[in-house]
Amino acid sequence: MIAWIFPGQGAQVVGMGKEMAREFPRAREVFERADAALALDLARICWDGPDETLKQTEITQPALLTTSVACLTVLRDAGHRPAIAAGLSLGEYTALVCAGALDFDDAVRTVRSRGRFMQEAAAGKTTAMAAILGLDADAVRRVCAEASAAGVVEPSNFNSPGQVVIAGEEAAVVRGIALAKAAGARRAVMLPVSAPFHTSLMAPAAERLAETLASVPITTPSLPVVSNVTAEAVTSADDIRRLLVAQVASPVRWDDSVRTMAQAGADVFVEIGPGASLSGMVRRTVEGARTLSVEDPASLQVTLGALSAGDG
């Protein structure tokens, strides 16, 4: 059984989607639709940069969504479909587009607003994110509870066993790093991301997103999409809307989401979009899981070959 998975913020790279759009007219059409929906030359930013523009959260989010949808469109045109889907943070919107629950044009406009709301919620605050490697989830929760004496600090991403990201006010995150090392973490390092995504500090962004999503049409997905918040498949439009709002200020339960897909029968995970970070997380979470990827024509051909050979 095949799962399609989609990356979130951090996977962006200048040049993403360029080869796919050059080789496949249907991929190019996706970028053209995004440009029209946003009244912005998003394709040029994705393909040519500059990097500092691509890294702006309100640009990064629609850029990643568009690139992933361009890649999935080509894979789908080749006759392939997933049995289940999920995406990391922003990638959940791509999974919902894949499942037909969200129209692409609506999604790309929504995630641009989402990115702006998240960017503005962090403005004026001294915040940080850090990766904690080598401690289990409960140990990281205890570290955050103790470090919160110095300010807000919470787990923001449960990526895979032994890999948890914490985020919050900088002083508290620095304290969390020290406590994690003292508790036996193999590594505890700051990440080059300043906003405290998926923590309670994002509550103002969630409130604004709720207003935006209230007017966005959402329909029942054609296949199970696993929510970051609950790590369970969502099947109703009302639940999708509610959980997309909650997701902004809630930790991403990616490890549990991967386990949910595996328990449903998924044994091949196709990462669609730039990078391969999700594939590594999957392999660390589910023993024996196979991973494939589609981010450019070369990886597409490898994946099509593997799927056609019955490896998927």
C-alpha positions as CSV (number, residue, x, y, z in Angstrom):
1,M,0.0,0.0,0.0
2,I,1.3,3.4,-1.0
3,A,1.3,6.6,1.0
4,W,2.2,10.0,-0.5
5,I,3.8,12.5,1.9
6,F,4.6,16.1,1.4
7,P,7.3,18.4,2.9
8,G,6.8,21.5,4.9
9,Q,8.8,24.7,5.5
10,G,12.5,24.2,5.5
11,A,12.6,22.0,2.4
12,Q,12.6,25.0,0.1
13,V,15.6,25.5,-2.3
14,V,16.1,27.9,-5.2
15,G,15.6,25.9,-8.4
16,M,12.8,23.7,-7.0
17,G,10.3,22.6,-9.7
18,K,12.3,24.2,-12.5
19,E,13.2,21.0,-14.3
20,M,9.8,19.5,-13.8
21,A,8.1,22.6,-15.4
22,R,10.6,22.6,-18.2
23,E,10.0,18.9,-19.1
24,F,6.2,18.6,-18.3
25,P,3.7,21.1,-19.5
26,R,1.2,20.0,-16.8
27,A,3.7,20.9,-14.1
28,R,4.3,24.3,-15.7
29,E,0.5,24.9,-15.7
30,V,0.5,24.5,-11.9
31,F,3.1,27.2,-11.5
32,E,1.1,29.4,-14.0
33,R,-2.1,28.9,-11.9
34,A,-0.2,29.9,-8.7
35,D,1.2,33.0,-10.4
36,A,-2.4,34.0,-11.5
37,A,-4.0,33.2,-8.1
38,L,-1.4,35.2,-6.2
39,A,-0.8,38.0,-8.8
40,L,2.9,37.2,-8.1
41,D,5.7,35.7,-10.2
42,L,6.1,32.8,-7.8
43,A,7.6,30.6,-10.5
44,R,10.5,33.0,-11.0
45,I,11.2,33.1,-7.2
46,C,11.1,29.3,-7.0
47,W,13.3,28.7,-9.9
48,D,15.7,31.7,-9.7
49,G,15.4,33.1,-6.2
50,P,16.8,35.2,-4.6
51,D,17.1,32.9,-1.6
52,E,16.3,35.6,0.9
53,T,12.9,36.1,-0.9
54,L,12.2,32.4,-1.0
55,K,12.9,32.1,2.7
56,Q,10.2,34.7,3.6
57,T,7.5,32.6,5.3
58,E,4.6,34.1,3.2
59,I,6.5,33.2,0.1
60,T,8.0,29.9,1.2
61,Q,4.6,28.3,2.0
62,P,2.9,28.9,-1.4
63,A,6.1,28.1,-3.1
64,L,6.5,24.7,-1.5
65,L,2.8,23.9,-2.0
66,T,3.0,24.8,-5.7
67,T,6.2,22.8,-6.3
68,S,4.8,19.7,-4.6
69,V,1.4,19.9,-6.5
70,A,3.4,20.3,-9.8
71,C,5.3,17.1,-8.9
72,L,2.2,15.1,-7.8
73,T,0.3,16.2,-10.9
74,V,3.0,14.6,-13.1
75,L,3.0,11.4,-11.0
76,R,-0.8,11.2,-11.2
77,D,-0.7,11.7,-14.9
78,A,1.5,8.7,-15.1
79,G,-1.4,6.7,-13.6
80,H,-0.4,6.5,-10.0
81,R,-2.6,7.2,-6.9
82,P,-1.9,7.0,-3.2
83,A,-4.1,5.0,-0.7
84,I,-3.4,7.5,2.1
85,A,-1.6,10.8,2.4
86,A,-0.1,13.2,4.9
87,G,2.1,16.3,5.0
88,L,4.4,17.9,7.5
89,S,2.9,21.2,8.7
90,L,2.3,23.2,5.5
91,G,2.5,19.9,3.6
92,E,-0.9,18.9,5.1
93,Y,-2.4,21.5,2.7
94,T,-0.7,19.7,-0.2
95,A,-2.1,16.4,1.0
96,L,-5.6,17.9,1.1
97,V,-5.2,19.3,-2.5
98,C,-4.1,15.8,-3.5
99,A,-7.2,14.3,-1.9
100,G,-9.5,16.9,-3.6
101,A,-10.6,18.4,-0.3
102,L,-9.1,21.8,-1.2
103,D,-9.0,23.5,-4.6
104,F,-5.4,24.3,-5.5
105,D,-6.1,28.0,-6.2
106,D,-7.8,28.4,-2.8
107,A,-5.0,26.5,-1.1
108,V,-2.2,28.6,-2.5
109,R,-3.9,31.8,-1.5
110,T,-4.7,30.4,2.0
111,V,-1.1,29.3,2.7
112,R,0.2,32.7,1.7
113,S,-2.0,34.3,4.3
114,R,-1.1,31.5,6.8
115,G,2.6,32.3,6.2
116,R,2.0,36.0,6.7
117,F,0.0,35.5,9.9
118,M,2.7,33.2,11.3
119,Q,5.4,35.7,10.4
120,E,3.5,38.6,12.0
121,A,2.7,36.6,15.1
122,A,6.5,36.2,15.7
123,A,7.3,39.9,14.9
124,G,8.9,41.8,17.8
125,K,9.5,38.7,19.8
126,T,12.9,37.1,20.5
127,T,12.2,33.5,19.8
128,A,14.0,30.4,18.6
129,M,13.7,26.7,17.7
130,A,16.1,23.9,18.5
131,A,16.4,20.2,17.6
132,I,16.8,17.7,20.4
133,L,18.3,14.4,19.3
134,G,18.6,11.3,21.4
135,L,15.8,11.9,24.0
136,D,12.4,10.4,23.8
137,A,9.3,12.5,23.7
138,D,8.5,12.3,27.4
139,A,12.0,13.4,28.3
140,V,11.7,16.4,26.0
141,R,8.4,17.3,27.5
142,R,10.0,17.2,31.0
143,V,12.9,19.4,29.7
144,C,10.4,22.0,28.4
145,A,8.4,22.0,31.6
146,E,11.6,22.7,33.6
147,A,12.9,25.3,31.1
148,S,9.6,27.1,31.0
149,A,10.7,28.9,34.2
150,A,12.7,31.1,31.7
151,G,9.7,31.7,29.4
152,V,7.5,29.9,26.9
153,V,9.1,26.7,25.5
154,E,7.2,23.7,24.1
155,P,7.7,20.7,21.8
156,S,6.8,21.8,18.3
157,N,7.6,18.8,16.1
158,F,7.8,15.2,17.0
159,N,9.6,14.2,13.9
160,S,10.8,10.6,14.6
161,P,11.9,8.5,17.6
162,G,14.7,10.5,19.2
163,Q,14.2,13.6,17.1
164,V,12.0,16.4,18.6
165,V,12.0,20.1,17.9
166,I,11.3,22.6,20.6
167,A,10.4,26.2,20.2
168,G,9.5,29.3,22.1
169,E,11.1,32.4,23.7
170,E,14.8,32.4,23.1
171,A,15.9,32.4,26.7
172,A,13.7,29.4,27.5
173,V,14.9,27.5,24.4
174,V,18.5,28.1,25.4
175,R,17.7,26.8,28.8
176,G,16.0,23.8,27.2
177,I,19.1,23.0,25.2
178,A,21.3,23.0,28.4
179,L,18.7,20.8,30.2
180,A,18.5,18.4,27.3
181,K,22.2,17.9,27.2
182,A,22.3,17.4,30.9
183,A,19.5,14.8,30.5
184,G,21.6,12.8,28.0
185,A,20.6,14.2,24.6
186,R,23.1,13.2,21.9
187,R,22.8,16.7,20.3
188,A,20.8,19.8,21.1
189,V,21.2,22.6,18.6
190,M,19.6,25.8,17.5
191,L,17.9,25.8,14.1
192,P,18.1,28.6,11.6
193,V,14.4,29.4,12.1
194,S,13.4,32.3,14.3
195,A,9.6,31.9,14.5
196,P,8.2,29.6,17.2
197,F,6.0,27.6,14.8
198,H,3.5,25.1,16.3
199,T,3.6,26.5,19.8
200,S,1.1,28.6,21.9
201,L,2.9,31.7,20.7
202,M,1.2,31.2,17.3
203,A,-2.3,31.5,18.8
204,P,-2.8,35.0,17.2
205,A,-2.0,33.5,13.8
206,A,-4.4,30.6,14.4
207,E,-7.2,33.1,15.2
208,R,-6.6,35.0,12.0
209,L,-6.4,31.8,10.0
210,A,-9.7,30.7,11.4
211,E,-11.3,33.8,9.8
212,T,-9.7,33.1,6.5
213,L,-10.6,29.4,6.4
214,A,-14.2,30.2,7.3
215,S,-14.8,31.3,3.7
216,V,-12.6,28.7,1.9
217,P,-14.6,25.8,0.4
218,I,-13.5,22.4,1.8
219,T,-15.0,19.1,0.7
220,T,-14.8,15.5,1.9
221,P,-11.4,14.1,0.9
222,S,-11.3,11.2,-1.7
223,L,-8.7,9.4,0.4
224,P,-7.6,9.4,4.0
225,V,-5.5,12.4,5.0
226,V,-3.7,12.1,8.4
227,S,-3.9,15.2,10.5
228,N,-0.8,16.6,12.2
229,V,-2.8,17.5,15.3
230,T,-4.4,14.1,16.0
231,A,-2.3,11.7,13.9
232,E,-5.6,10.3,12.7
233,A,-7.3,10.3,9.3
234,V,-9.7,13.2,8.9
235,T,-12.8,12.5,6.8
236,S,-15.2,15.5,7.2
237,A,-14.8,19.0,5.9
238,D,-15.7,20.5,9.4
239,D,-12.9,18.5,11.1
240,I,-10.4,19.5,8.4
241,R,-11.2,23.2,8.9
242,R,-11.0,22.9,12.7
243,L,-7.7,20.9,12.7
244,L,-6.0,23.2,10.2
245,V,-6.6,26.1,12.6
246,A,-5.5,24.1,15.6
247,Q,-2.4,22.9,13.7
248,V,-0.8,26.4,13.7
249,A,-0.4,26.5,17.5
250,S,-0.2,22.7,18.2
251,P,2.8,20.4,17.9
252,V,3.2,18.4,14.7
253,R,2.8,14.7,15.5
254,W,4.7,13.4,12.5
255,D,6.1,10.3,14.0
256,D,2.6,9.2,15.1
257,S,1.2,10.2,11.7
258,V,3.7,7.9,10.0
259,R,2.8,5.0,12.4
260,T,-0.9,5.6,11.6
261,M,-0.2,5.2,7.9
262,A,1.9,2.1,8.5
263,Q,-0.8,0.6,10.7
264,A,-3.3,1.2,7.9
265,G,-1.1,-0.9,5.6
266,A,1.3,1.6,4.0
267,D,4.7,0.1,3.4
268,V,5.9,2.4,0.6
269,F,6.1,6.1,1.2
270,V,6.6,8.5,-1.7
271,E,7.9,11.9,-0.7
272,I,6.7,14.4,-3.3
273,G,8.3,17.8,-3.4
274,P,11.8,19.2,-2.7
275,G,14.2,17.4,-0.3
276,A,14.3,14.0,1.3
277,S,14.0,14.8,5.0
278,L,10.6,13.1,5.5
279,S,12.0,9.9,4.0
280,G,14.6,9.7,6.7
281,M,12.0,10.3,9.4
282,V,9.8,7.5,8.0
283,R,12.7,5.0,7.9
284,R,13.6,5.9,11.5
285,T,10.0,5.5,12.6
286,V,8.8,2.4,10.8
287,E,11.2,-0.5,10.5
288,G,11.3,-1.9,6.9
289,A,9.5,1.0,5.3
290,R,10.5,1.7,1.7
291,T,10.8,5.3,0.6
292,L,10.8,6.9,-2.9
293,S,10.8,10.5,-4.0
294,V,9.6,12.8,-6.7
295,E,11.2,16.2,-6.9
296,D,12.7,16.4,-10.4
297,P,12.6,14.3,-13.6
298,A,15.4,12.0,-12.5
299,S,13.8,11.0,-9.2
300,L,10.4,10.7,-11.0
301,Q,11.9,8.1,-13.4
302,V,13.4,6.1,-10.5
303,T,10.1,6.1,-8.7
304,L,8.1,5.2,-11.8
305,G,10.5,2.4,-12.4
306,A,10.2,1.1,-8.9
307,L,6.4,1.3,-8.9
308,S,6.1,-0.3,-12.3
309,A,8.3,-3.2,-11.1
310,G,5.9,-3.8,-8.3
311,D,8.3,-2.6,-5.6
312,G,5.5,-0.3,-4.5
